[in-house]
Amino acid sequence: MSIPNLITLGRILLVPVVVWAIMSNAMWFAFMLFLVAGVSDGVDGYLAKRFNMTTELGAYLDPLADKALIVSIYLTLGINGDIPRWLVILVVSRDILIVGGIMLSWLMGKPLKIRPLLVSKLNTVAQIAFACVVLGSLGFNYEVPLVKLVLMGLVAVLTLLSIAAYLAEWVRHMNSTPAQP
């Protein structure tokens, strides 16, 4: 177990604490934990690459940690009525579609190695920025309606573009013929 993997596991363990903080209306605490999670994501990636500590486990754990955090925060904020439910449904549905597509390709004997697309990386940044602004505004009672609206629109557009890009990749993969020996 490498240090970056331990940091990633720590981020996964933060998820229920962040959910608890949001549900307990301790938004400033949720905001601070979210910042810690974000910094830890950067630190584990830096350490893994800089000191050649990348592992196969880390390649699976890191996106799992990111998705667990994002999906949990969006669901909890949606349940609380702090963000629109349609946005929660869109964000969560995207991840379900991606995981479902990967599982289906495996079941059909055409395993798909998923690689993050640029639009997906931009989508993740937008999702994190929006969650950070929402948590920060709730935690410190400071409203920034225009920033929230712009980020929410950006999350929606990038999520839809990401769905389209992954769907196109999946269809292309599923329609490809296997390599001949």
ABEGO torsion letter per residue (X at the ends): XBAAAAAAAAAAAAAAAAAAAAAAGBAAAAAAAAAAAAAAAAAAAAAAAAAGABBAAAAAAAAAAAAAAAAAAAAAAAAAGABBAAAAAAAAAAAAAAAAAAAAAAAAGBBBBBBBBAAAAAAAAAAAAAAAAAAAAAAAGBBBAAAAAAAAAAAAAAAAAAAAAAAAAAAAAAABBBBBX
